[in-house]
Amino acid sequence: MKKIFTILLMLSVTFAFAQEQQKVDLKKDGDVTVATYYHDNGAIEQQGTFNEAGELHGIWTSFDAKGNKVTMGNYHSGKKVGKWLFWSDNSLREVDYVDSKITSVSEWKDKVLLAVGN
């Protein structure tokens, strides 16, 4: 129970857009816990995993209330790593992270690239 509380507390701090009474499903899968958060309309808001230490770990994906992908990236032991993708309006932003520090940012406004994420 303490581990679940820690996980929920981390998410509320990490994801500022989380709601107070948000529906959450947590399922243990081997060494990780799979978390799925839902919008008020029942659509998935975000989904990802935590390691045994309760740290964000693995791929996390966020969606808007209509089910469109808005963010996808990877955590390793609580730190952002690798390429993260951010979709908004008519653009796709790719941000590279090392140890949660931004190393580069690229942006495209091509509708063909935007279709790849959704």
C-alpha positions as CSV (number, residue, x, y, z in Angstrom):
1,M,0.0,0.0,0.0
2,K,2.9,2.4,0.8
3,K,4.3,1.8,-2.7
4,I,1.0,2.6,-4.4
5,F,0.7,5.8,-2.3
6,T,4.3,6.8,-3.3
7,I,3.5,6.1,-7.0
8,L,0.3,8.2,-6.9
9,L,2.1,11.0,-5.1
10,M,4.9,11.1,-7.7
11,L,2.4,11.2,-10.6
12,S,0.5,14.1,-9.0
13,V,3.7,16.1,-8.8
14,T,5.2,15.0,-12.1
15,F,2.0,15.4,-14.2
16,A,0.5,18.8,-13.2
17,F,-2.5,18.2,-15.3
18,A,-3.6,15.2,-13.2
19,Q,-7.1,15.7,-11.6
20,E,-7.9,15.2,-7.9
21,Q,-10.4,12.3,-8.4
22,Q,-9.0,10.9,-11.5
23,K,-9.6,7.2,-12.3
24,V,-6.5,5.1,-12.2
25,D,-5.8,1.4,-12.9
26,L,-2.6,0.0,-11.5
27,K,-1.5,-3.6,-12.4
28,K,1.6,-5.4,-11.4
29,D,3.4,-7.0,-14.4
30,G,6.6,-8.7,-13.3
31,D,9.1,-6.1,-12.0
32,V,7.0,-3.1,-13.1
33,T,3.6,-1.6,-12.3
34,V,1.5,-0.5,-15.3
35,A,-0.5,2.7,-14.6
36,T,-3.4,3.9,-16.7
37,Y,-5.1,7.2,-16.0
38,Y,-8.4,8.2,-17.5
39,H,-10.1,11.5,-18.5
40,D,-13.5,12.2,-17.1
41,N,-15.1,10.9,-20.4
42,G,-13.4,7.5,-19.8
43,A,-10.7,7.9,-22.5
44,I,-7.2,7.1,-21.6
45,E,-5.3,10.2,-20.4
46,Q,-1.9,8.6,-19.9
47,Q,-0.3,5.2,-19.6
48,G,3.1,4.0,-18.5
49,T,5.1,2.0,-16.0
50,F,6.9,2.3,-12.7
51,N,9.8,0.3,-11.5
52,E,10.0,-1.5,-8.2
53,A,11.4,1.6,-6.5
54,G,8.2,3.5,-7.6
55,E,10.1,5.6,-10.2
56,L,8.7,6.4,-13.7
57,H,10.3,3.8,-15.9
58,G,9.7,2.9,-19.5
59,I,7.5,4.4,-22.2
60,W,4.8,6.9,-21.1
61,T,2.2,8.1,-23.5
62,S,-0.4,10.9,-23.0
63,F,-3.6,11.4,-24.9
64,D,-6.1,14.3,-25.1
65,A,-9.8,13.6,-24.3
66,K,-10.5,12.7,-27.9
67,G,-7.9,9.9,-27.8
68,N,-5.2,11.8,-29.9
69,K,-1.7,11.2,-28.8
70,V,-0.1,14.4,-27.4
71,T,3.1,13.1,-25.7
72,M,5.3,10.0,-25.9
73,G,8.6,9.5,-24.2
74,N,10.8,7.2,-22.2
75,Y,11.8,7.3,-18.5
76,H,14.7,5.4,-17.0
77,S,14.6,5.2,-13.2
78,G,12.6,8.5,-13.0
79,K,14.6,10.5,-15.5
80,K,13.6,11.5,-19.0
81,V,15.8,9.8,-21.6
82,G,16.0,9.6,-25.4
83,K,13.6,11.1,-27.9
84,W,10.3,12.5,-26.7
85,L,7.6,13.5,-29.1
86,F,5.0,16.3,-28.5
87,W,2.1,16.7,-30.8
88,S,0.1,20.0,-30.7
89,D,-2.1,21.7,-33.3
90,N,-0.2,21.5,-36.6
91,S,3.2,20.7,-35.2
92,L,5.4,17.8,-34.0
93,R,8.2,18.6,-31.6
94,E,11.0,16.1,-31.0
95,V,13.0,16.7,-27.8
96,D,16.1,14.7,-26.9
97,Y,16.8,14.1,-23.2
98,V,19.8,12.8,-21.3
99,D,19.3,12.5,-17.6
100,S,16.1,14.7,-17.8
101,K,18.2,17.5,-19.5
102,I,17.2,18.7,-23.0
103,T,20.0,18.1,-25.5
104,S,18.2,19.1,-28.7
105,V,14.8,20.2,-30.0
106,S,13.4,19.8,-33.5
107,E,10.0,20.9,-34.8
108,W,8.0,20.0,-37.9
109,K,4.8,21.4,-39.3
110,D,4.2,18.8,-41.9
111,K,0.8,17.1,-41.7
112,V,2.3,13.8,-43.0
113,L,4.6,13.7,-40.0
114,L,1.8,14.5,-37.6
115,A,-0.3,11.6,-38.9
116,V,2.5,9.1,-37.9
117,G,1.8,9.7,-34.2
118,N,-2.0,9.3,-34.2
